[in-house]
């Protein structure tokens, strides 16, 4: 028989507990759940493992500083163009607030860090896109900084190593964002024509205008395991063509099979692989 009290809203928190003990809470900074297998691991253990899940091997998204520590020789990195800041070129509503929030969260002016450093002892121009800054979207400053990186590398006869992660062009900057595709591509071409090496490391996700420009224009294209790489997302494509896509479509393994990626490299091997490629190019240049 129904009890009328069942439908009475508790007047305070104590009445709502029903005598049950409170569940222990675990601080977010202590543990993290893998987005692939949902297993929980201590944050410290994940960081020591290069943000790779110890249960399933999934590569979690990595912030810029962690990426630099993983790839660049300790104490060798000098940042360039750090003072460049974007404005609001098309007066997009609320854009200033989004920029302010992203700058506060990351401590950076925009979504890419560029500089000169050493990888395995080889001096290299480096850019690393930031997934924590508006999902690595490419606005005018991101495009300008990457363009300047290639121009600096060409002037100094240096190779370029670029780590990409992006949701594509930054919608808040409209056509000015899309123009960065042509500008960065031109800089990549001039750097290549001068006989210099460009290595791209594609991480999850690398999509939109970034994929349609400098990410896929490298001499050697590496990718992390399971990385989503493509122009439009799988759901958009399915809705457009009204057909089911193959299993693993646009993942790094699928692109390797189709010839769009040269090699899939787990984080534990990335510095060694990139160093070997830089060494091969240097020896060839000296021959």
N, C-alpha and C positions, 0 to 999 in steps of 0.2 A: 504493500500500500504506500502511495506517495506521501511524503512528509512535507508539510508546508514550509518547514524551516530550511529545506533544501534550496529554496529559491530566494532566501534572504541573503543579501550581500553583507559580508563581514564588515563590522563597523571600524575595525582597526587591524593592524598587522598581526597582533597576537591571536585574534579570533580566527584569522585565516590560516594559521599554521596547523591547526588540528592536532597539536601535541607532537608533531613529527620533529625530529632533530634536523637542524640546518645542515645542508650538504657542504662539505669543505670546498672552498674556492681555491683555484690554482691561478696564480698571477700569469697574465699573458706573456710577460717577459721570460718566465721560467720554462714554458713548454710551447711547442708549436705543432699543429696538425698538418700532415702532408696533404696537399690538395688533391693528390692522385689516389693514394690508398687510404687516407684518413687516419693513418696510424699516428700516434703522438710520440714526439721525441723531445728530449731536453734541448733547449735553444743552444746551450753551450756545445753539446755534442754535434748539433747540426752545423754550427759555425766551424768547428774543428774538422768537419767532413766536407767543407766547401759548400755548405747549404745543399747537400745532396741527401735525400732521404735514405737512411740506413736500411729501411725495410724493402723499398721497391726500386730505389735508384733514381727516383724522380728528381730533376734539377729544379729547385725552387728559384724564384727570381732573386737576383743578387743586386745589392746597392752598389753605387759607383766605387766607394772606398774599398769595399770587399773585393771588387773586381780588380782594382789596381793592385791591391796586396797580392792577389792570386797571380797576376801576370807580370808585373813590373818589378825589376830588381829593387831591393829595399834602398830607400833614400835617393833614388836616381830620378824621380819624376819632378819636373818643373811645369806647373800649370801655365797656360797661355790664354789670353783673351777673357779672363775671369770677370772683368768689369763690364762686359757687354750686357745690356738689359733691353728687353723688348718693351714696347709701349702698347698702345691700343690703336693700330693703324686704321681700322675700319669702325672704331667706336662701338665695339661689340658690347652689349649690356652685361654688366657684372664681371667683365674680364679682369679688371684691376683687382677685384677681390679674390678671384681664382689664382692670379699670379702671386698675390701677397700670401695666400695660404700655402701655396707650393713652395715659395721661398722660405717661409717660416719652418715648414716641415723638413726641408732638405738642407737649408743653409746655403743654397746656391741661387745664382741669379736666373738660371734657365736650365733646360733639360739635357745638356751635354757638357762633359768635361774634356778639355783638349790640352795637350801638352807634349813635351819631349821627355823621353825616359829611355831606359835600357831594358831590353828583354833578353835574358841569357847573355848579357854583355854587349848586345848590339844596340847602338843608338837608333831610336825609332820615334817617329811622330805617332801619337796615339790619340784616339778619341773614344770615349765611352759614353753611351747614351744612358740616361737616368730614368728607370721605370717609375721612380717615386715622384718625378716632376711631371705632372699631367700626363702620365703614362708614356713618357718619352716622345710626346707628339712633336712634330717638326714645325716650328714657327720660323720667323725671319732670323732670330738670333741663333737658333740651332743650325740653320742652313749657313749663315754667315761664318760661324765658328768652324764648322766642318770645312767650308770652302777655304778659309784662311789656313787651316791645318794642312790641307793639300798644297796650297801655295807655298807655305813655309817649308814643307818637306821637299818640294820641287827645287826651291832656291838653295837648299842645303844638301840636295841629293840624298835624301833620307827615305827609307821605306815608310809606309803608313800601315798601322794596325788599327782597325776600327771594330768596336763591339757595338752591335745594333740591338736595340729593343725599342719598339715603337708601335703605337696604335695608328700611326699614319700622320697625315697633314693636320695641323692645328686649326680646327674649324673657326676659332675665334679670330684668326688673322686672314681668313678668306683667300683671295687670289694671291696675296703676298706670300702665304704659306706654300701654295702650289708652285709658285715661281722658284722656290728653293730646289725643286727637283732638277730643273734645267741648270741652275747655277752650280749646284754641287757636281752634277754630271760633267759640266765643262771643266771644273777643277780636277776631277778624277782623270779626264782625258789628257789634259796638259801634263799632269804628273806622270802618267803612263808614257806619253810621247817623249818625255825626258829620260826614259829608261829606268824608271823607279818601280819598286814592287809595292803592291797594295794587297793586304790580307784582310778579309772580313770574317768576323766571327758572329754568326747570327744566333741570337738567343730568343727565348719565348717571351712575348710574341714579336715578330718582325713583320709588319703588315703595311698596307696602304702605300702612300707616296714614297716612303723610305725603301720599301721593297722595289718599287718601280723606278728607283734611281740608284743612289750610290751603294746600297746594300748588295745588289746583284751585279755590280760592275767591277768587282775585285778580280785580280789575277788568280787568287786562290780563295775559294769560298768554303769556310768551315762552318759547322753548326753544332749546337748542343743537342744531346739526345732528346727527342720528343718535342723540340721547339716547333711552334706554329709559325709557318712562313708562307706568306701569300699576299695578294693585293686585296681583294675582298674576302671577308670571312666565309667559312663554309656554310653557315646558315643563310647568308645573303645569296650565295650562289645557288643553293638548293631552292630557295624561294623564287629565284629568277628563272632558272631552267626547269623547275618543277620536276626534279629527278633526284634520286638518292645518290649521294656521292660515295666513292669507294671507302672502305675502312682505312682510317689513318690519313685521309686526304689532307694535303698541305702540312703534314708533319715532316720533320727533317728526314725521317727514314724513307718516306714516300718520294721526297724530292731527290734524295740520293739515288734511288732506283731509276728516276727519270732523267738524271744527269744535270740537275740544277744546282746540286751541292757536290763539292769534291770529296768531302770526308766529314763524318760525324765524330766529334772528339769530346769525350767526357772531361769534366773539369780537372780531374787528377792528371790528365795528360796534355792539357792545353798549352801551358808554358813551354813544355819540352817540345811539342809539335811546332809551335810558332817559332821557337828559337832555332829549330832545325831548318825550317823554311828560310828564315832570315840568313842563316849561315850559308845555305846553298846559293842564295842570290848574291851574297857578298863575294863568295869565291868566284862565281861566274863573272861578276863585274870586274874583278881584278885580273881575270884570265886574259 
